Every structure is written in structure tokens, then in C-alpha cells.
Amino acid sequence: MYSCGSGNATETVEPVNETVVMQQDTVEVVTPDTATFYSDVVNKKNCFIVISKPEYRLYVCEVVDGDTVKRAHFPVCVGKAKGQKQKKGDMKTPECTVENPFTITEIVDASNWHHDFGDGRGSILSYGHWFMRLKTPGHSGIGIHGSTNNESSVPGRGSEGCIRLRDNDLIQLKERYAFVGMRVVILPDVE
């Protein structure tokens, strides 16, 4: 525990395990996060995803009787670089609006997929059990996937543009909520 004194008042603050995220010339401190389930889904086909890049969170929402209800949230890792994706290899996660969302076009078993991150580990298992491919006009290969061999990167910045979840969270997202055709909104970074 830490004590912060100010005049006669003393405030006790519990220590928090934090992750330091290095990004170009800045250092960002990210508070650990876990998946949270708020309430049961009424109709899975009325669900959609909102990914907040500034919060490193994926929210599952459902439209019920005209209202939007938050059903769950999961911590995520997004692109290493902030901003709107411009081209392949820029390490940015693409952004969209509620009016023009991305969609999940397929959900495929990725449990044997490998990737070489260029960090000296070579080609390793990297995507968790599922890859939820997104239709992102102007860009290909963007999806929501697991973090096999990179779980410590969640939450934070470290992907090449995809949205990375912890492997167990990805399984929960797929089993409880995700479907082909599901709308996905990716909110922009705050500059």
C-alpha cells in the first residue's frame, strides 16, 4: 500500500499491477483488465461489437427493444502504431463508424496457424483457436484472433493491425456471441 499525504489528509492507495507499453517516443501505462460478463444475450443476432482502441477493450452490445445493452467486455491488444490504417505494414488497426461498420465475414479454425513476428522466435503458433476475419474495405488480412505466445501483450499495443484477445477470451467471444455477418465498430484513437 502507498500513502499519499496532502496537508493533514492522507489517502491510501492500493498498488496496481500495470503494464508499460512502449510506442515510438512515448511510454504508456496500461492497467490490467479481465473479461467481464454483464448479462445474458436475448438474441445473438442482435449483438454487435465495439472496439475502443483508446481503452484497449472489445465490448459486446445487444439491441433489445430499441435500447443498446452492454453484455460483455474483453481486454484487447491493437496495432502498435496509433491512427487510421493507411497501408499494409503500418502497424495500425483500421477504424470505422457506427454508420459504416466492418463485418465478420468468416470464423475459421486458426489453432495451427503460425506467424513470424521478426523478433527472433521464428514462425510460432500465434492466433489462438479462432480467426474472425473482418471485411475492412481497402485492407485485407485484418481480424480478431487470440494471442498464443503473446498473452502478456493484452491489453495494450503490439499487433500488426489485428485485434488480439487472450486465447480463453477469444473462445468465450466465439461461443457466446460472434457470428458471420456480425457488425464490428472500431473507434479511433484519441490524439
N, C-alpha and C positions, 0 to 999 in steps of 0.2 A: 504494500500500500504506500501511496505517496501522500504527503500532506502539503498543501499549498496555503501559505499564510498571507493574509492581507489585513494589516492593522490588527484588530482584536479578533477577527473572524478567521477560522481555519476550516478548509474544505478538504475532505478525504476523498481521494480518487482511487478507484481500483485499477491496477495495472491491466493493460490490454495487450494481448499479443498482436503485433502488427507486422505487415509485410511491407518492405520497402521496394518500390518499383522504380527502376531507373529508365528514364526515357530521354534520349538525346542529352540535353544540358540540364535536365531537371530531375529532382528526386520527389517521388510521391509516396506518401504513407497510406497504405490500404488496410482497413480494419477487416479482420477475418469475418466470414459470413457463412451461414449454413442454409440449406434448403428449408423453407417454411411452407407448410400447407395450411391454408386458412379455412377452407370449407369444401364440401363435395361438389362436383360438377353435376348440373342438372341435365345438360345436353352437350356432349363433347363437340358436336358440330357447330355450336355457337361460341366456341372458345377461339381465342387468338392470342398471339404472343407480342409482348412489347419488350424490347431490349434497350435498356438505358446504358449507353456507353459511359457517361459520367459516374453512374452509380455501380457499374460492374454487376448489373442484375438483369435477369430474364424474368419477366412477370408473365404468368398465365392468367388471362382475364376471360370472363364469360359474359355475354349479353343475356340478361334474364329480364323479361317483361320491360324491355326498353332501357334498363339500367345496366351499367358495366360493373361487374363484381370481380374483385381480385381473388383468385383461387389459390395461387401459389407463387413463390419466387425462388429463384436459384441463383447463386453467385456464378459469374462468368468471367472468362478472360477474353478480351477483344484485341484488335490489332495493336501492334507495338507502337505505331505512329497515330497521332490524333488527326481528325479531319475526315473529309469525304474521300472515299476511294476514287482515284483518278485513273490508275493503270495497274496492270499486273506487276506484282513485286514491290508495291509501295508500302506494304505492311499496314494498310488502313482497312478498317471494316466499313463496308458501304452503308449509307444511311438512306432512309426513305421517310415518307409521311404517312399519316393515317389515311389520307385520301388516295394515296398511291402506294399501297403496301407491297412487300415481297410476298411470295407464297412458297410453301414447301411443295416441291414437285415430285420428290421421291424420298423414301426412307429405306436405306439399304444396310445390310449387314456389313460392317466395316471392321469386324473383330480381327481380321487377318491383314489389314492394310498397314503398310509401312511408309515412313517418310524420313528423309534425311534433312535435319534442321541446319546442317552446316556447322554444328558445334563440336564435331569430333567424335560423336557417338555412333555415327554411321546411320544406316537405314534401320529404324526401330519401329515397333508397334506404336501407333500414335493416335488413333482415332476413337478408342473405346469401342463399344459394341455396335453403335449405330451412327450413320451419317445421314442427316436430314438436309438434302440438297435444296438450296433456295434459288428461286428464279429472281436474279438480280440483273435487270437489263444493263448491258454494257460490260458485264463482268461474268466470268464463269468460274466454277470450282468453289464457290462460297457456300458454306453450310454450317449447321450446328452439329457438333460432334463431341466426343469425350476427350479425355486428357491423359490417356495411358502414357506412362513415363514422364508426365509433366503436371501431375496433380497440384504441385505447390504453386503453379502459375495462376491458379484460380483462388480468389478473384484477383484481377489485375490486367496488365497489358503484356502480351507476349506472343500472340498469334500472328500469322502472316496475313490475316484478314478475316478468317472464320471466327465463329463464336464457339468457344471451348467451355465445356462444363466438366465437373468431376464425373467420373465414369458411373458411379451409382446414381447421381442426379440425372444423368442422361437416360438411364434405364427407366427411372421414375417418370421423366418427361414423356418418353415414348409410350410407356404402358398406360399412363393415366390420361394424357392429353393430346399428344401430337397425332396428326393425320395428314395425308396428302391433300393439298388444297388449303391447308390452314394458313391464315394471314399472319404475316410477321412484320412488325413495325420496328425499325432500328432508329432510335432517337440520336440526334447529333451530339458530338462533344461540345462542352461549354468552353469557349476560348477565353 
